[in-house]
Amino acid sequence: RGIMLDVSRHFYTKEEVKELLDLMALYKMNKFHWHLTDDQGWRIEIKKYPLLTKIGGKRDSTQIGNWNSNIYDGKVHEGFYTQEEIKEIIDYAAKRQITIVPEIEMPGHAQSILAAYPQLACFHKNYEVSCDWGVHKEVLCTKEGSFKLLEDVLSEVFEIFPSKYIHIGGDECPKDRWSECPVCQRNIKRLGLKDEHELQSYFIKRREAFVNAHDRQIIGWDEILEGGIAPNAVVMSWRGEAGGIKAAKMNHSVIMTPRDFCYLDYYQSEDRDNEPLAIYGYLPLDSVYSYNPTEKLTSEQGRYILGIQGNLWTEYIATPEHAEYMAYPRAIALAEVGWSRQEQKDFTDFVYRLTIQSKRLDSLNVNYAKHFLFSVKNKNDKL
């Protein structure tokens, strides 16, 4: 029963993260997936590589407006957590029965690394922490220096986080640079690989072996299935359920987080003119509540589903108040999906209980979305 918060696109302070953990605990959510690194910012102190935060933790501007806009705010955006601050947050979460799972993105979504250490790119030039959203072609090269940095980073992550699971990303890694790179092409030939997809599989499997050697287990986005999945990997299925279904049938553990049911950065009302700008998509409360993560699996295959997770990507979510609005009450619906048997679920009853629960949210000054209250009022008016 997880929630993911992306602090790369927009940084949240230590106290703001704690407030979100308090809300998770209120509804017995037990896993906090902390997306700490991406193209737009590196947010965790790594003592052996101080440039990751000094350079990688700051961008010159931020894209605003819709997804395809070329409009920027012209303001520096920066921030990172010291290791002591992270330990404090981990302890705070543990007291609320929440385990924090860190994510260190690789080999794509790594432009903040390349801004700090450009020698780890396929082609050595000056890189900047990205001010744009979307998928970037600049990725980590498969040279030994990349593996060395990641091993050193993960070693410090192991020291900080007690979590059994370490998320290593693996998603949206364009192969353009690898296809042009002499080092990567030599590696494909030397290793007897078929193509760049198998090279990514080699990259992930090598990272998994390192993580497993430290008695931890990797989680990766469903792209890690491409080119051959690492032996012990947990698959986080986001592009739909297909990756999770495939992994479960291969006897791999799965966390279901398909965007059609679990992406809390999507619009939650068809009346977009009166909603905060969102990335795209439409995910109303009833759709979240309807989700059945094991529907397309046999009972035996369903045993590989570890649970579900709501994802809060923050390209357009710059404040905790906005995060609350996007997450609640949809996160409450996800919590109930995680707790309940499918045959016990009743959306009408859920909304009735939610109207009562709204008084608690009001007393806590939570900035939740109130669309469900209007639907109840309209129904009562008709009655």
Contacts in CASP RR format, 6 or more apart in sequence:
PFRMAT RR
TARGET T0000
AUTHOR 0000-0000-0000
METHOD contacts of the structure
MODEL  1
RGIMLDVSRHFYTKEEVKELLDLMALYKMNKFHWHLTDDQGWRIEIKKYP
LLTKIGGKRDSTQIGNWNSNIYDGKVHEGFYTQEEIKEIIDYAAKRQITI
VPEIEMPGHAQSILAAYPQLACFHKNYEVSCDWGVHKEVLCTKEGSFKLL
EDVLSEVFEIFPSKYIHIGGDECPKDRWSECPVCQRNIKRLGLKDEHELQ
SYFIKRREAFVNAHDRQIIGWDEILEGGIAPNAVVMSWRGEAGGIKAAKM
NHSVIMTPRDFCYLDYYQSEDRDNEPLAIYGYLPLDSVYSYNPTEKLTSE
QGRYILGIQGNLWTEYIATPEHAEYMAYPRAIALAEVGWSRQEQKDFTDF
VYRLTIQSKRLDSLNVNYAKHFLFSVKNKNDKL
1 28 0 8 1.000
1 29 0 8 1.000
1 30 0 8 1.000
1 31 0 8 1.000
1 307 0 8 1.000
1 308 0 8 1.000
1 309 0 8 1.000
1 334 0 8 1.000
1 335 0 8 1.000
1 338 0 8 1.000
1 339 0 8 1.000
2 24 0 8 1.000
2 29 0 8 1.000
2 30 0 8 1.000
2 31 0 8 1.000
2 32 0 8 1.000
2 33 0 8 1.000
2 307 0 8 1.000
2 308 0 8 1.000
2 309 0 8 1.000
2 310 0 8 1.000
2 334 0 8 1.000
3 20 0 8 1.000
3 24 0 8 1.000
3 29 0 8 1.000
3 31 0 8 1.000
3 32 0 8 1.000
3 33 0 8 1.000
3 309 0 8 1.000
3 310 0 8 1.000
3 311 0 8 1.000
3 312 0 8 1.000
3 327 0 8 1.000
3 331 0 8 1.000
4 32 0 8 1.000
4 33 0 8 1.000
4 34 0 8 1.000
4 35 0 8 1.000
4 103 0 8 1.000
4 257 0 8 1.000
4 309 0 8 1.000
4 310 0 8 1.000
4 311 0 8 1.000
4 312 0 8 1.000
5 12 0 8 1.000
5 17 0 8 1.000
5 20 0 8 1.000
5 32 0 8 1.000
5 33 0 8 1.000
5 34 0 8 1.000
5 35 0 8 1.000
5 312 0 8 1.000
5 314 0 8 1.000
5 323 0 8 1.000
6 35 0 8 1.000
6 38 0 8 1.000
6 311 0 8 1.000
6 312 0 8 1.000
6 313 0 8 1.000
6 314 0 8 1.000
7 17 0 8 1.000
7 34 0 8 1.000
7 35 0 8 1.000
7 36 0 8 1.000
7 43 0 8 1.000
7 314 0 8 1.000
8 35 0 8 1.000
8 36 0 8 1.000
8 37 0 8 1.000
8 38 0 8 1.000
8 39 0 8 1.000
8 40 0 8 1.000
8 41 0 8 1.000
8 42 0 8 1.000
8 43 0 8 1.000
8 112 0 8 1.000
8 314 0 8 1.000
9 38 0 8 1.000
9 40 0 8 1.000
9 41 0 8 1.000
9 133 0 8 1.000
9 313 0 8 1.000
9 314 0 8 1.000
9 315 0 8 1.000
9 317 0 8 1.000
10 77 0 8 1.000
10 314 0 8 1.000
10 315 0 8 1.000
10 317 0 8 1.000
10 318 0 8 1.000
10 319 0 8 1.000
11 43 0 8 1.000
11 77 0 8 1.000
11 78 0 8 1.000
11 79 0 8 1.000
11 80 0 8 1.000
12 20 0 8 1.000
12 320 0 8 1.000
12 323 0 8 1.000
14 81 0 8 1.000
14 85 0 8 1.000
14 88 0 8 1.000
14 89 0 8 1.000
16 320 0 8 1.000
17 89 0 8 1.000
18 89 0 8 1.000
18 92 0 8 1.000
19 320 0 8 1.000
20 320 0 8 1.000
20 323 0 8 1.000
20 324 0 8 1.000
20 327 0 8 1.000
21 32 0 8 1.000
21 89 0 8 1.000
21 92 0 8 1.000
21 93 0 8 1.000
21 96 0 8 1.000
21 98 0 8 1.000
22 96 0 8 1.000
23 324 0 8 1.000
23 327 0 8 1.000
23 328 0 8 1.000
23 331 0 8 1.000
23 364 0 8 1.000
23 366 0 8 1.000
24 32 0 8 1.000
24 96 0 8 1.000
24 98 0 8 1.000
24 331 0 8 1.000
25 96 0 8 1.000
25 97 0 8 1.000
25 98 0 8 1.000
26 360 0 8 1.000
27 331 0 8 1.000
27 332 0 8 1.000
27 335 0 8 1.000
28 97 0 8 1.000
28 335 0 8 1.000
28 339 0 8 1.000
29 98 0 8 1.000
29 331 0 8 1.000
29 335 0 8 1.000
30 97 0 8 1.000
30 98 0 8 1.000
30 99 0 8 1.000
31 98 0 8 1.000
31 99 0 8 1.000
31 101 0 8 1.000
31 309 0 8 1.000
32 93 0 8 1.000
32 98 0 8 1.000
32 99 0 8 1.000
32 100 0 8 1.000
32 101 0 8 1.000
33 101 0 8 1.000
33 103 0 8 1.000
33 167 0 8 1.000
33 309 0 8 1.000
33 311 0 8 1.000
34 100 0 8 1.000
34 101 0 8 1.000
34 102 0 8 1.000
34 103 0 8 1.000
35 103 0 8 1.000
35 105 0 8 1.000
35 313 0 8 1.000
36 42 0 8 1.000
36 43 0 8 1.000
36 44 0 8 1.000
36 81 0 8 1.000
36 102 0 8 1.000
36 103 0 8 1.000
36 104 0 8 1.000
37 43 0 8 1.000
37 44 0 8 1.000
37 103 0 8 1.000
37 104 0 8 1.000
37 105 0 8 1.000
37 109 0 8 1.000
37 110 0 8 1.000
37 112 0 8 1.000
37 113 0 8 1.000
38 105 0 8 1.000
38 109 0 8 1.000
38 112 0 8 1.000
39 109 0 8 1.000
39 110 0 8 1.000
39 111 0 8 1.000
39 112 0 8 1.000
39 129 0 8 1.000
39 130 0 8 1.000
39 134 0 8 1.000
39 136 0 8 1.000
39 138 0 8 1.000
40 59 0 8 1.000
40 111 0 8 1.000
40 112 0 8 1.000
40 129 0 8 1.000
40 130 0 8 1.000
40 131 0 8 1.000
40 133 0 8 1.000
41 56 0 8 1.000
41 57 0 8 1.000
41 58 0 8 1.000
41 59 0 8 1.000
41 112 0 8 1.000
41 129 0 8 1.000
42 52 0 8 1.000
42 53 0 8 1.000
42 56 0 8 1.000
42 57 0 8 1.000
42 80 0 8 1.000
42 112 0 8 1.000
42 113 0 8 1.000
42 116 0 8 1.000
42 129 0 8 1.000
43 53 0 8 1.000
43 57 0 8 1.000
43 79 0 8 1.000
43 80 0 8 1.000
43 81 0 8 1.000
44 52 0 8 1.000
44 53 0 8 1.000
44 80 0 8 1.000
44 81 0 8 1.000
44 83 0 8 1.000
44 86 0 8 1.000
44 102 0 8 1.000
44 104 0 8 1.000
44 157 0 8 1.000
45 53 0 8 1.000
45 80 0 8 1.000
45 81 0 8 1.000
45 82 0 8 1.000
45 83 0 8 1.000
45 86 0 8 1.000
46 52 0 8 1.000
46 53 0 8 1.000
46 152 0 8 1.000
46 153 0 8 1.000
46 156 0 8 1.000
47 83 0 8 1.000
47 156 0 8 1.000
48 152 0 8 1.000
48 153 0 8 1.000
48 156 0 8 1.000
49 116 0 8 1.000
49 117 0 8 1.000
49 149 0 8 1.000
49 152 0 8 1.000
49 153 0 8 1.000
51 116 0 8 1.000
51 117 0 8 1.000
52 112 0 8 1.000
52 113 0 8 1.000
52 116 0 8 1.000
52 117 0 8 1.000
52 153 0 8 1.000
53 79 0 8 1.000
53 80 0 8 1.000
54 116 0 8 1.000
55 115 0 8 1.000
55 116 0 8 1.000
55 129 0 8 1.000
56 112 0 8 1.000
56 113 0 8 1.000
56 115 0 8 1.000
56 116 0 8 1.000
56 129 0 8 1.000
57 78 0 8 1.000
57 79 0 8 1.000
57 80 0 8 1.000
57 112 0 8 1.000
57 129 0 8 1.000
58 76 0 8 1.000
58 77 0 8 1.000
58 78 0 8 1.000
58 79 0 8 1.000
58 129 0 8 1.000
59 76 0 8 1.000
59 77 0 8 1.000
59 78 0 8 1.000
59 128 0 8 1.000
59 129 0 8 1.000
59 130 0 8 1.000
59 131 0 8 1.000
60 74 0 8 1.000
60 76 0 8 1.000
60 128 0 8 1.000
60 129 0 8 1.000
60 131 0 8 1.000
61 72 0 8 1.000
61 73 0 8 1.000
61 74 0 8 1.000
61 75 0 8 1.000
61 76 0 8 1.000
61 77 0 8 1.000
61 131 0 8 1.000
62 72 0 8 1.000
62 73 0 8 1.000
62 74 0 8 1.000
62 75 0 8 1.000
62 77 0 8 1.000
62 131 0 8 1.000
63 69 0 8 1.000
63 71 0 8 1.000
63 72 0 8 1.000
63 131 0 8 1.000
63 132 0 8 1.000
63 133 0 8 1.000
63 315 0 8 1.000
64 71 0 8 1.000
64 72 0 8 1.000
64 73 0 8 1.000
65 71 0 8 1.000
65 277 0 8 1.000
66 277 0 8 1.000
67 133 0 8 1.000
67 134 0 8 1.000
67 279 0 8 1.000
67 280 0 8 1.000
72 131 0 8 1.000
81 89 0 8 1.000
83 156 0 8 1.000
83 160 0 8 1.000
86 160 0 8 1.000
86 161 0 8 1.000
87 160 0 8 1.000
89 100 0 8 1.000
90 100 0 8 1.000
90 160 0 8 1.000
90 161 0 8 1.000
90 162 0 8 1.000
93 99 0 8 1.000
93 100 0 8 1.000
99 162 0 8 1.000
99 163 0 8 1.000
100 161 0 8 1.000
100 163 0 8 1.000
101 161 0 8 1.000
101 163 0 8 1.000
101 165 0 8 1.000
101 166 0 8 1.000
101 167 0 8 1.000
101 219 0 8 1.000
102 157 0 8 1.000
102 160 0 8 1.000
102 161 0 8 1.000
102 163 0 8 1.000
102 166 0 8 1.000
102 167 0 8 1.000
103 167 0 8 1.000
103 168 0 8 1.000
103 169 0 8 1.000
104 150 0 8 1.000
104 153 0 8 1.000
104 154 0 8 1.000
104 157 0 8 1.000
104 166 0 8 1.000
104 167 0 8 1.000
104 168 0 8 1.000
104 169 0 8 1.000
105 168 0 8 1.000
105 169 0 8 1.000
105 170 0 8 1.000
105 171 0 8 1.000
106 140 0 8 1.000
106 150 0 8 1.000
106 168 0 8 1.000
106 169 0 8 1.000
106 170 0 8 1.000
106 203 0 8 1.000
106 207 0 8 1.000
107 139 0 8 1.000
107 140 0 8 1.000
107 142 0 8 1.000
107 146 0 8 1.000
107 170 0 8 1.000
107 173 0 8 1.000
107 200 0 8 1.000
107 203 0 8 1.000
108 136 0 8 1.000
108 139 0 8 1.000
108 140 0 8 1.000
108 170 0 8 1.000
108 171 0 8 1.000
108 172 0 8 1.000
108 173 0 8 1.000
108 174 0 8 1.000
109 136 0 8 1.000
109 169 0 8 1.000
109 171 0 8 1.000
109 172 0 8 1.000
109 173 0 8 1.000
110 138 0 8 1.000
110 139 0 8 1.000
110 140 0 8 1.000
111 127 0 8 1.000
111 128 0 8 1.000
111 129 0 8 1.000
111 130 0 8 1.000
111 136 0 8 1.000
111 138 0 8 1.000
112 129 0 8 1.000
112 130 0 8 1.000
113 120 0 8 1.000
113 140 0 8 1.000
113 149 0 8 1.000
114 120 0 8 1.000
114 121 0 8 1.000
114 127 0 8 1.000
114 138 0 8 1.000
114 140 0 8 1.000
115 127 0 8 1.000
115 128 0 8 1.000
115 129 0 8 1.000
117 149 0 8 1.000
118 124 0 8 1.000
118 125 0 8 1.000
118 126 0 8 1.000
118 127 0 8 1.000
119 145 0 8 1.000
120 140 0 8 1.000
120 141 0 8 1.000
120 143 0 8 1.000
120 145 0 8 1.000
120 146 0 8 1.000
120 149 0 8 1.000
121 127 0 8 1.000
121 138 0 8 1.000
121 139 0 8 1.000
121 140 0 8 1.000
121 141 0 8 1.000
121 177 0 8 1.000
122 139 0 8 1.000
122 141 0 8 1.000
122 177 0 8 1.000
122 178 0 8 1.000
122 180 0 8 1.000
122 181 0 8 1.000
122 183 0 8 1.000
122 184 0 8 1.000
123 177 0 8 1.000
123 180 0 8 1.000
123 181 0 8 1.000
127 138 0 8 1.000
130 136 0 8 1.000
133 279 0 8 1.000
133 315 0 8 1.000
135 172 0 8 1.000
135 174 0 8 1.000
136 174 0 8 1.000
137 174 0 8 1.000
137 176 0 8 1.000
137 177 0 8 1.000
138 177 0 8 1.000
139 173 0 8 1.000
139 174 0 8 1.000
139 177 0 8 1.000
139 178 0 8 1.000
140 146 0 8 1.000
140 150 0 8 1.000
141 177 0 8 1.000
141 178 0 8 1.000
141 181 0 8 1.000
141 183 0 8 1.000
141 184 0 8 1.000
142 178 0 8 1.000
142 183 0 8 1.000
142 184 0 8 1.000
142 187 0 8 1.000
142 199 0 8 1.000
142 202 0 8 1.000
142 203 0 8 1.000
143 183 0 8 1.000
147 206 0 8 1.000
147 207 0 8 1.000
150 207 0 8 1.000
151 210 0 8 1.000
154 166 0 8 1.000
154 207 0 8 1.000
154 210 0 8 1.000
154 211 0 8 1.000
154 214 0 8 1.000
155 214 0 8 1.000
157 166 0 8 1.000
158 166 0 8 1.000
158 214 0 8 1.000
158 216 0 8 1.000
163 216 0 8 1.000
164 216 0 8 1.000
164 217 0 8 1.000
165 216 0 8 1.000
165 217 0 8 1.000
165 218 0 8 1.000
165 219 0 8 1.000
165 234 0 8 1.000
166 211 0 8 1.000
166 216 0 8 1.000
166 217 0 8 1.000
166 218 0 8 1.000
166 219 0 8 1.000
167 218 0 8 1.000
167 219 0 8 1.000
167 220 0 8 1.000
167 236 0 8 1.000
168 204 0 8 1.000
168 207 0 8 1.000
168 208 0 8 1.000
168 211 0 8 1.000
168 218 0 8 1.000
168 219 0 8 1.000
168 220 0 8 1.000
169 219 0 8 1.000
169 220 0 8 1.000
169 221 0 8 1.000
169 224 0 8 1.000
170 200 0 8 1.000
170 204 0 8 1.000
170 220 0 8 1.000
170 221 0 8 1.000
170 223 0 8 1.000
170 224 0 8 1.000
171 220 0 8 1.000
171 221 0 8 1.000
171 222 0 8 1.000
171 223 0 8 1.000
171 238 0 8 1.000
172 221 0 8 1.000
172 223 0 8 1.000
173 200 0 8 1.000
173 223 0 8 1.000
175 196 0 8 1.000
175 197 0 8 1.000
175 199 0 8 1.000
175 200 0 8 1.000
177 184 0 8 1.000
178 184 0 8 1.000
178 185 0 8 1.000
178 196 0 8 1.000
178 199 0 8 1.000
179 185 0 8 1.000
179 196 0 8 1.000
184 196 0 8 1.000
184 199 0 8 1.000
187 193 0 8 1.000
187 199 0 8 1.000
187 202 0 8 1.000
188 195 0 8 1.000
188 196 0 8 1.000
188 198 0 8 1.000
188 199 0 8 1.000
191 199 0 8 1.000
191 202 0 8 1.000
193 199 0 8 1.000
193 202 0 8 1.000
197 226 0 8 1.000
197 227 0 8 1.000
198 227 0 8 1.000
198 228 0 8 1.000
200 223 0 8 1.000
200 226 0 8 1.000
200 227 0 8 1.000
201 224 0 8 1.000
201 226 0 8 1.000
201 227 0 8 1.000
201 228 0 8 1.000
201 229 0 8 1.000
201 230 0 8 1.000
204 218 0 8 1.000
204 220 0 8 1.000
204 224 0 8 1.000
204 230 0 8 1.000
204 233 0 8 1.000
205 230 0 8 1.000
205 231 0 8 1.000
207 218 0 8 1.000
207 230 0 8 1.000
208 218 0 8 1.000
208 230 0 8 1.000
208 231 0 8 1.000
208 232 0 8 1.000
208 233 0 8 1.000
211 217 0 8 1.000
211 218 0 8 1.000
212 218 0 8 1.000
212 232 0 8 1.000
217 232 0 8 1.000
217 233 0 8 1.000
217 234 0 8 1.000
218 230 0 8 1.000
218 232 0 8 1.000
218 233 0 8 1.000
218 234 0 8 1.000
219 233 0 8 1.000
219 234 0 8 1.000
219 235 0 8 1.000
219 236 0 8 1.000
219 255 0 8 1.000
220 233 0 8 1.000
220 234 0 8 1.000
220 235 0 8 1.000
220 236 0 8 1.000
221 235 0 8 1.000
221 236 0 8 1.000
221 238 0 8 1.000
222 235 0 8 1.000
222 236 0 8 1.000
222 237 0 8 1.000
222 238 0 8 1.000
222 239 0 8 1.000
222 240 0 8 1.000
222 242 0 8 1.000
222 243 0 8 1.000
222 244 0 8 1.000
222 247 0 8 1.000
224 230 0 8 1.000
224 233 0 8 1.000
224 235 0 8 1.000
225 235 0 8 1.000
225 243 0 8 1.000
225 246 0 8 1.000
225 247 0 8 1.000
229 235 0 8 1.000
229 247 0 8 1.000
229 250 0 8 1.000
229 252 0 8 1.000
233 252 0 8 1.000
234 252 0 8 1.000
234 253 0 8 1.000
234 254 0 8 1.000
234 255 0 8 1.000
234 306 0 8 1.000
235 243 0 8 1.000
235 244 0 8 1.000
235 247 0 8 1.000
235 252 0 8 1.000
235 253 0 8 1.000
235 254 0 8 1.000
235 255 0 8 1.000
236 254 0 8 1.000
236 255 0 8 1.000
236 257 0 8 1.000
236 309 0 8 1.000
237 243 0 8 1.000
237 244 0 8 1.000
237 245 0 8 1.000
237 247 0 8 1.000
237 254 0 8 1.000
237 255 0 8 1.000
237 256 0 8 1.000
237 257 0 8 1.000
237 258 0 8 1.000
238 257 0 8 1.000
238 258 0 8 1.000
238 259 0 8 1.000
238 262 0 8 1.000
238 311 0 8 1.000
239 258 0 8 1.000
239 259 0 8 1.000
240 258 0 8 1.000
240 259 0 8 1.000
240 260 0 8 1.000
241 256 0 8 1.000
241 258 0 8 1.000
241 293 0 8 1.000
241 296 0 8 1.000
243 254 0 8 1.000
244 254 0 8 1.000
244 256 0 8 1.000
245 296 0 8 1.000
245 297 0 8 1.000
245 301 0 8 1.000
247 253 0 8 1.000
247 254 0 8 1.000
247 304 0 8 1.000
248 254 0 8 1.000
248 297 0 8 1.000
248 301 0 8 1.000
248 302 0 8 1.000
248 304 0 8 1.000
248 305 0 8 1.000
249 297 0 8 1.000
249 301 0 8 1.000
251 304 0 8 1.000
252 304 0 8 1.000
253 304 0 8 1.000
253 305 0 8 1.000
253 306 0 8 1.000
254 304 0 8 1.000
254 305 0 8 1.000
254 306 0 8 1.000
254 307 0 8 1.000
255 305 0 8 1.000
255 306 0 8 1.000
255 307 0 8 1.000
255 308 0 8 1.000
255 309 0 8 1.000
256 262 0 8 1.000
256 293 0 8 1.000
256 305 0 8 1.000
256 307 0 8 1.000
256 308 0 8 1.000
256 309 0 8 1.000
257 263 0 8 1.000
257 308 0 8 1.000
257 309 0 8 1.000
257 310 0 8 1.000
257 311 0 8 1.000
258 291 0 8 1.000
259 266 0 8 1.000
259 311 0 8 1.000
260 283 0 8 1.000
260 287 0 8 1.000
261 283 0 8 1.000
261 287 0 8 1.000
261 288 0 8 1.000
261 290 0 8 1.000
261 291 0 8 1.000
262 288 0 8 1.000
262 291 0 8 1.000
262 308 0 8 1.000
262 309 0 8 1.000
262 310 0 8 1.000
262 311 0 8 1.000
262 334 0 8 1.000
263 281 0 8 1.000
263 283 0 8 1.000
263 310 0 8 1.000
263 311 0 8 1.000
263 313 0 8 1.000
264 283 0 8 1.000
264 310 0 8 1.000
264 311 0 8 1.000
264 312 0 8 1.000
264 326 0 8 1.000
264 327 0 8 1.000
264 330 0 8 1.000
264 331 0 8 1.000
265 278 0 8 1.000
265 279 0 8 1.000
265 311 0 8 1.000
265 312 0 8 1.000
265 313 0 8 1.000
265 314 0 8 1.000
265 315 0 8 1.000
265 316 0 8 1.000
265 317 0 8 1.000
265 326 0 8 1.000
266 278 0 8 1.000
266 279 0 8 1.000
266 280 0 8 1.000
266 281 0 8 1.000
266 282 0 8 1.000
266 283 0 8 1.000
267 275 0 8 1.000
267 278 0 8 1.000
267 280 0 8 1.000
267 281 0 8 1.000
267 282 0 8 1.000
267 283 0 8 1.000
268 275 0 8 1.000
268 282 0 8 1.000
268 283 0 8 1.000
268 284 0 8 1.000
268 285 0 8 1.000
268 326 0 8 1.000
268 330 0 8 1.000
268 369 0 8 1.000
268 371 0 8 1.000
269 275 0 8 1.000
269 284 0 8 1.000
269 369 0 8 1.000
269 371 0 8 1.000
270 282 0 8 1.000
270 284 0 8 1.000
272 278 0 8 1.000
276 316 0 8 1.000
276 322 0 8 1.000
276 325 0 8 1.000
276 326 0 8 1.000
277 316 0 8 1.000
278 316 0 8 1.000
278 326 0 8 1.000
279 313 0 8 1.000
279 315 0 8 1.000
279 316 0 8 1.000
283 330 0 8 1.000
284 371 0 8 1.000
285 329 0 8 1.000
285 330 0 8 1.000
285 333 0 8 1.000
285 351 0 8 1.000
285 371 0 8 1.000
285 372 0 8 1.000
286 347 0 8 1.000
288 330 0 8 1.000
288 333 0 8 1.000
288 334 0 8 1.000
288 337 0 8 1.000
289 333 0 8 1.000
289 336 0 8 1.000
289 337 0 8 1.000
289 345 0 8 1.000
289 347 0 8 1.000
289 350 0 8 1.000
290 347 0 8 1.000
291 308 0 8 1.000
291 334 0 8 1.000
291 337 0 8 1.000
292 337 0 8 1.000
292 342 0 8 1.000
293 305 0 8 1.000
293 307 0 8 1.000
293 308 0 8 1.000
293 337 0 8 1.000
293 338 0 8 1.000
294 301 0 8 1.000
294 302 0 8 1.000
294 305 0 8 1.000
295 342 0 8 1.000
297 305 0 8 1.000
307 338 0 8 1.000
308 334 0 8 1.000
308 337 0 8 1.000
308 338 0 8 1.000
309 334 0 8 1.000
310 331 0 8 1.000
310 334 0 8 1.000
312 323 0 8 1.000
312 326 0 8 1.000
312 327 0 8 1.000
314 323 0 8 1.000
317 323 0 8 1.000
317 326 0 8 1.000
321 367 0 8 1.000
322 367 0 8 1.000
324 366 0 8 1.000
324 367 0 8 1.000
324 368 0 8 1.000
325 367 0 8 1.000
325 368 0 8 1.000
325 369 0 8 1.000
326 369 0 8 1.000
328 361 0 8 1.000
328 366 0 8 1.000
328 368 0 8 1.000
328 369 0 8 1.000
329 354 0 8 1.000
329 357 0 8 1.000
329 358 0 8 1.000
329 361 0 8 1.000
329 368 0 8 1.000
329 369 0 8 1.000
329 372 0 8 1.000
330 369 0 8 1.000
332 354 0 8 1.000
332 357 0 8 1.000
333 350 0 8 1.000
336 345 0 8 1.000
336 350 0 8 1.000
337 345 0 8 1.000
351 372 0 8 1.000
351 375 0 8 1.000
351 376 0 8 1.000
352 376 0 8 1.000
354 372 0 8 1.000
355 372 0 8 1.000
355 373 0 8 1.000
355 376 0 8 1.000
358 368 0 8 1.000
358 370 0 8 1.000
358 373 0 8 1.000
361 368 0 8 1.000
END
